[in-house]
Amino acid sequence: MILLLLQASPATGNLPPVATDTTAVLTASAVSVWVIQRLKHAAWFQMLTPSTATLNRLASFIAAAATATGIHVAFSAGTLTITGLTLSGIVAAVIAWFKSYVMNELIYQGVVKKPTSQGGTTA
């Protein structure tokens, strides 16, 4: 697998699907966590604060859904078109949603919360 990733060339579009999927999930999750952190400390946005853990997780869950859903929506000339509503599409969307939420939580716990060496965590 590592050899496959080393041989991949972004310039020629020769990236394996795993590399592009992982990069997309990681990037979207990092941006989601960053936005949630900014909202938690914004004076004009009182819904999320460092002490509202349940609402913070709900915001992360919603952000994961927004970045991972595989249902395509298009609005053109007054017509709303939704595609991808097959059973396999819905299952794939749920799996992508879960992966994105887990990545959000991993980034938050590892980067924002910063575990301490004694096993506890800091703010």
N, C-alpha and C positions, 0 to 999 in steps of 0.2 A: 504494500500500500504506500509506504513512504517513497519507494522508488517511482511508483506511478505518479505521485504528487511532484516529485523532483523533475520528472520528464515533462510534466504539463507546462505548456507555454501560454500565458495569457495573451501574448501578442498575436498568436495564430488561432486563438479560440480553442485550443486543445486542452481544455480543463475537464477533468472528470466530474460527473454530476455531484459526487460527494463533496468535492472541494468548493464548488460554487454554492451548494446548499448550505454548507457549514459557514461559509463566509457571510452569506446573506442573513442567516439566523443570528450569527454573532453580531453583525453590524446593527441589525434592527433592534436586537435586545439591548445593546450598549446605548443606542440612542433613546430607547424607551426608558431605561433606568435613569439616564441623564435628565430627560424631560421630567420624570416623576420627582427626582431630587430637586430640580429647580422649582417645581410647583410647591413642594413641601416647604420651601424657604421663601416663597414669594409672599409679600405682605398682602397683595390683592387677591390671593387665592387661599381662602381659609379652610377649604374642605380637607385638604391633605396637609398634615403636619408630621413632624417626627414622632409624635405620640399617638397617631391614628393608624396603628399597625394593620387592622382589618381593612380599612379603606385604602391603605397603601397597597395591600395585596390585591384588592379588587381592581385598583387602577392598573396594576401590573398585568392582571388577568385580561382586562379589557384591551390594554396595549398589545398584548400577545395576540389576541384575537384579530385586532386591526392589522397587524403586520403579517399574519400567517394564513388568513383565510384564502382558500383557493376558489371561492365563488366569484366569478367575474360579473361586474355590473357596468352597464353602459347606458348613458342617457343621450339619445339623439333624436332631434326633431319631435320632441314631445312623447317619445316612446321609451319606457324603461325596459331594458332587456337584461335578464339574468340567465347566465349559462353555467354549466358545470354542476348542476344539481342531480348528479347521479349518486347511487349508493357509494361507489368507489371514490367519487369526488368528495363526498361528505366525510367519509372515513379518513381520506387523506388530509382533509382540512382539519379534522379533530386531532390527528396525529401531529400535524404541523403546529397547531395551536399549543398542544402540550409541550412539544419541543421548545417552542419559543418561550413559553412560560417558565419552563425549567431553566433555560438559559438566562432569562431575566433574573430569576432567583439566585442562580450561581454567581452572576455578575454582582448583584446586590450584596450577597453574603460575603463574597471574596474581595470585592473592591471597595464598596461603600462602607460596609459594617466592619471590615478588617478584623478577622479573628486574632485573638491574642495567643501567646505561647502557652498560657496556663489553661487553655481550653475554654475560657470565657470569651465574651466579645466586648468590644467597645462600642459606644453609642452608635 
